[in-house]
Amino acid sequence: MWDFSTEPAFERQLDWMREFVRAEIWPLETLALEHAALRLALAPIQAEVKRRGLWAAHLPPHLGGSGFGQVKLGLMHEILGSSPLGPIGFGNQAPDSGNSEILALAGTPEQRRRWLGPLLAGEIMSCFSMTERERAGSDPTVLDTTATLDGDTWLIEGEKWFSSNASVADLLIVVATTDQDAAPHRRASMFLVPADTAGVEVIRDIPTIEHPWPSFGVYGNHAEVRYEGVRVPREALLGERGGAFAIAQERLGPGRIHHCMRWLGVSRRAFDMLCERATYRVAQNELLGEKGVVRSWIADSAAEMSAARLMTLHAAWKIDTVGARAARAEISMIKFFGAQVLHRVVDRALQIHGSLGYSTDLPLEAMYRAARGARFYDGPDEVHRDLVARLILREYQPPDDGVPTEHVPTRRAAAEARFASFLDAATANG
Ligand SMILES: Cc1cc2nc3c(=O)[nH]c(=O)nc-3n(C[C@H](O)[C@H](O)[C@H](O)COP(=O)(O)OP(=O)(O)OC[C@H]3O[C@@H](n4cnc5c(N)ncnc54)[C@H](O)[C@@H]3O)c2cc1C
């Protein structure tokens, strides 16, 4: 069963967002602003978004958000995702949006007062610090970073990497092993660590495919962080001891919907460039749009984006109606499918632009580089495929006697037995 549509009033809000993001946010992309300058440039945009009641739409109103639910939020992310600066303009950029969700979900009233309020107001930035270089991030049940209760303080020791925004964050949510001998999914806990705590050292922002040149303190960078003799009070524990995995699962479901819809925003922008190029570039005396291969790219891209969009909205609708746990298969399906659609559409758009697409004169090369990470952050494709297959296979049983259910000779023998009288009559008449 499925049933989702958009109310006309919200459709008008989406129209406004489409226009606003294109007119006010896209131009900022071209300026390569430093963090402080970016905050200044975004301030009036964020004020306008707040004025229209569209700020921090990922949380319910009693926690300071607009409380849209995942379908509306997904449609909104599709528009915001068209620009890397769209989400921050609307107060629901990763990882702050996910972090505010887990603070809302698991935080004590005091933790929410201290961190959630300022985070939602856009006054501070946060980081989610879980992945470690020496351990498989796709299996977060094994972490070398430890937190030990020592009197009234937790002592945190370890090293993390790919902690997005750690070099600009005020708050680090650190995932550390608290009970090595517990069941795998009960070993780790989450801690709220102010970035200026003694012993927290942001070693470097890691140059990546997306940002290959060394830089530090830039929004969107991914940092290597050392936690050495870091002491935080007992109350810094977020949620229950051993609860990190359960909290992370709650956070990641909706987060993946937002990623997929943002990727559709990027795909759409790349697709528009692909189609525009097809209308004016001439090779061998014909427009590129007249060549069969280009028409296939356009048709395939449109079909793939449409499929990904419907699958994502369906997963969002399922989260809204029956919860993230019941929507696990749909969420995983869209995570690996959506990442591939993004990759393919951007690749085709880059290809049709030739050397121009390869150059930084168009945003396609940056989209292409950013798209690569989508295939493993928030869970590699292989892990999501594995989960989908596991959930599907639960619905199947081995056939009796090892004979496939659809085995034609077996079915024919059964049909001959069942319809024997009819077959006898037909043979006699013949
Ligand atoms: C842009 C970006 C931002 C990130 N931001 C953060 C952040 O803010 N905080 C944070 O803590 N981490 C962050 N990460 C890290 C991310 O979560 C990890 O990269 C991811 O979990 C994979 O872990 P890994 O890199 O250790 O790869 P590994 O776990 O070592 O996996 C490597 C490869 O092994 C294969 N593989 C793994 N498991 C299976 C399986 N079950 N079946 C088949 N093949 C498998 C896959 O091909 C996978 O890509 C970020 C990463 C990127 C790229």
The ligand as a MOL file (V3000), in Angstrom:
LIG
                    3D

  0  0  0     0  0            999 V3000
M  V30 BEGIN CTAB
M  V30 COUNTS 53 58 0 0 0
M  V30 BEGIN ATOM
M  V30 1 C 32.5060 12.3770 2.4470 0
M  V30 2 C 32.5640 11.5190 3.6750 0
M  V30 3 C 32.1030 12.0270 4.8850 0
M  V30 4 C 32.1750 11.2410 6.0400 0
M  V30 5 N 31.7530 11.7910 7.2360 0
M  V30 6 C 31.8960 11.0720 8.3750 0
M  V30 7 C 31.5560 11.6580 9.6480 0
M  V30 8 O 31.1170 12.7950 9.7430 0
M  V30 9 N 31.7630 10.9220 10.7680 0
M  V30 10 C 32.2670 9.6430 10.7280 0
M  V30 11 O 32.4110 9.0450 11.7850 0
M  V30 12 N 32.5970 9.0590 9.5290 0
M  V30 13 C 32.4300 9.7440 8.3640 0
M  V30 14 N 32.7940 9.1900 7.1520 0
M  V30 15 C 33.3380 7.8450 7.1130 0
M  V30 16 C 32.3450 6.8400 6.5410 0
M  V30 17 O 31.2940 6.6430 7.4550 0
M  V30 18 C 33.1320 5.5500 6.2300 0
M  V30 19 O 33.9800 5.8400 5.1330 0
M  V30 20 C 32.2170 4.3870 5.8850 0
M  V30 21 O 31.4960 3.9540 7.0150 0
M  V30 22 C 33.0530 3.1860 5.3810 0
M  V30 23 O 34.0430 2.8610 6.3190 0
M  V30 24 P 35.5820 2.7450 5.8630 0
M  V30 25 O 35.9540 3.9660 5.1140 0
M  V30 26 O 36.3840 2.4020 7.0710 0
M  V30 27 O 35.6030 1.5510 4.8350 0
M  V30 28 P 35.6050 0.0000 5.1900 0
M  V30 29 O 34.6370 -0.2980 6.2770 0
M  V30 30 O 37.0160 -0.4310 5.3870 0
M  V30 31 O 35.0170 -0.5980 3.8420 0
M  V30 32 C 35.7800 -0.5440 2.6410 0
M  V30 33 C 35.0720 -1.2910 1.5510 0
M  V30 34 O 34.9330 -2.6450 1.9300 0
M  V30 35 C 33.7840 -3.1930 1.3060 0
M  V30 36 N 32.8760 -3.7660 2.3200 0
M  V30 37 C 32.7120 -3.3950 3.6020 0
M  V30 38 N 31.7720 -4.1470 4.2100 0
M  V30 39 C 31.3390 -5.0390 3.2780 0
M  V30 40 C 30.3630 -6.0770 3.2760 0
M  V30 41 N 29.6180 -6.3410 4.3650 0
M  V30 42 N 30.1850 -6.7710 2.1220 0
M  V30 43 C 30.9180 -6.5080 1.0040 0
M  V30 44 N 31.8390 -5.5310 0.9580 0
M  V30 45 C 32.0530 -4.7940 2.0660 0
M  V30 46 C 33.0650 -2.0420 0.5850 0
M  V30 47 O 33.4140 -2.0410 -0.7770 0
M  V30 48 C 33.6330 -0.8140 1.2810 0
M  V30 49 O 33.5730 0.3510 0.4700 0
M  V30 50 C 32.7120 9.9400 5.9790 0
M  V30 51 C 33.1760 9.4430 4.7500 0
M  V30 52 C 33.1130 10.2160 3.6250 0
M  V30 53 C 33.6360 9.6770 2.3270 0
M  V30 END ATOM
M  V30 BEGIN BOND
M  V30 1 1 1 2
M  V30 2 1 2 3
M  V30 3 2 2 52
M  V30 4 2 3 4
M  V30 5 1 4 5
M  V30 6 1 4 50
M  V30 7 2 5 6
M  V30 8 1 6 7
M  V30 9 1 6 13
M  V30 10 2 7 8
M  V30 11 1 7 9
M  V30 12 1 9 10
M  V30 13 2 10 11
M  V30 14 1 10 12
M  V30 15 2 12 13
M  V30 16 1 13 14
M  V30 17 1 14 15
M  V30 18 1 14 50
M  V30 19 1 15 16
M  V30 20 1 16 17
M  V30 21 1 16 18
M  V30 22 1 18 19
M  V30 23 1 18 20
M  V30 24 1 20 21
M  V30 25 1 20 22
M  V30 26 1 22 23
M  V30 27 1 23 24
M  V30 28 2 24 25
M  V30 29 1 24 26
M  V30 30 1 24 27
M  V30 31 1 27 28
M  V30 32 2 28 29
M  V30 33 1 28 30
M  V30 34 1 28 31
M  V30 35 1 31 32
M  V30 36 1 32 33
M  V30 37 1 33 34
M  V30 38 1 33 48
M  V30 39 1 34 35
M  V30 40 1 35 36
M  V30 41 1 35 46
M  V30 42 1 36 37
M  V30 43 1 36 45
M  V30 44 2 37 38
M  V30 45 1 38 39
M  V30 46 1 39 40
M  V30 47 2 39 45
M  V30 48 1 40 41
M  V30 49 2 40 42
M  V30 50 1 42 43
M  V30 51 2 43 44
M  V30 52 1 44 45
M  V30 53 1 46 47
M  V30 54 1 46 48
M  V30 55 1 48 49
M  V30 56 2 50 51
M  V30 57 1 51 52
M  V30 58 1 52 53
M  V30 END BOND
M  V30 END CTAB
M  END
